[in-house]
Amino acid sequence: AVLTDTRAGMTTEERLAALESLVAGQSTLLAAQNETILELADHHGGVDSGDTAWILTSTALVLMMTIPGLALFYGGMARAPNVLNTVMQSFAITCEVTILWFAIGYSLAFGEGNNAFIGGSERFWLIGDPNNNGKAMFPSTVHPATENIPEAVFMMYQCTFAVITPALICGSSAERMKFESVLVFVAFWHLLVYCPIAHWEWHSEGFLHKAGTLDFAGGDVVHISSGVAGLVCAIMVGRREGFGSQELPPHNVLLTFMGASLLWVGWFGFNAGSAIGANGTAGFAMLTTHIAASVAGVTWMAVEWYIKKKPSLLGLVSGAVMGLVMITPGSGFVDQTGAFFIGLIGGVLGYFSIQLKHYLGFDDALDAFGVHGIGGIVGGILTGFFANPEVSGESGAFYGNGMQVALQLYGIVVVAAWSGVVTAILLKGIDMTLGLRVSTEHEQQGLDFSIHGENIPGAGGGEIEMQKAPVKVITVGNTESLPNLNQVAPSP
């Protein structure tokens, strides 16, 4: 309007001056608007909507890893009369640990205190102890370590990690441990093992974090802690009836395939979500996760094909899961080359690691230790070699920092020792009170029917009770060849 209004009798120079004044005014207005936006961002803790959306999505993905992912993965490998018991453990643990996490566990792991070993009561029940810097959690609350997302989102995301970890342990003691003993064990194990280890590794004041150990998404916290606990469970609960003397094959590999597929997709939330933001680190963690899983799956299949002359679906999906486990600690630290070699090593290692139980005599029923324990340990060590400073600023032995391998070993030994010792103590206490193992009769009958009173039709197990009723039989002639109708046919 300034340039075209000729009625004002303005010269070209006057019009240009007026235009410059108008632009300057607009600039001042935009600057004021930007200041207002920054003040609002500071007021709300710098919450980023994109980061929040990604962590919300990742939370759903990681929860899906347990229910139904892990439940199907384990359920398919269990024998038919124990399927419902196996999947019910995953579901029940999800409910149980969620309650413990918001009531106590979250505060023990991520409380705002400066203790190197355990959090405080600042977040008990998400309200906190008012005598110990307690602050109630509301939609606008942020955690000091993750100010880009609401604290409720961070708490829920970490809850899904707390849920899947003890559920992994159940694979080692499947098909013979009392259900009530499982629940009691998980409650104490969550509070005494998982929460302290999560604090050591992932809290800014944790002593392993300060020492410099690298665990991007749970190699130590999730896989080593659960794998070692699974080994102790397998030894202390004892072998299944028939282990070592007869085949105990999985009843439905298709369920295991579906479970592994859900685990793979969910693992993107597990690893890429651990960047706690929608950023380049998340994208690269997703890339390395996918590469490692793919390479490990193909490698396991190739090894099995060479040795047994036949590739199996169970071997292929087990290899992919082994690759996912091994890349977990380094997913945000290694590049694509590191991910490739971690997957390659994982495929070969995984095939032979699950054979250890046959040579050493422990019954790791669904290979929780063989995959998660050994995979977590070797993956953590390899992170110390392959960590690339161009990815996250952390250097491994192949980039001039040999000390990182020693730090990785330090973290692994501490976590494995703590998990193993506390697990043994808990199991001993439970064995002396509730007992660990079901009776031989219940084990032979199948836990679905003997413990839960239900089973899958046609899956076997259980007794079909038929009530005998007197029958009046009228016969004519020779009756010697007629069957005794008061005898009940045996159940199938």
Salt bridges, closest charged atoms under 4 A:
ASP5 OD1 - ARG7 NE 3.72
GLU112 OE2 - ARG123 NH2 2.97
GLU112 OE1 - LYS135 NZ 3.64
GLU151 OE2 - ARG123 NE 2.92
GLU175 OE1 - ARG79 NE 3.03
GLU175 OE1 - ARG240 NH1 2.82
GLU205 OE1 - LYS210 NZ 2.90
ASP363 OD2 - ARG240 NE 2.81
ASP367 OD1 - LYS357 NZ 2.86
GLU443 OE1 - ARG437 NH2 2.99
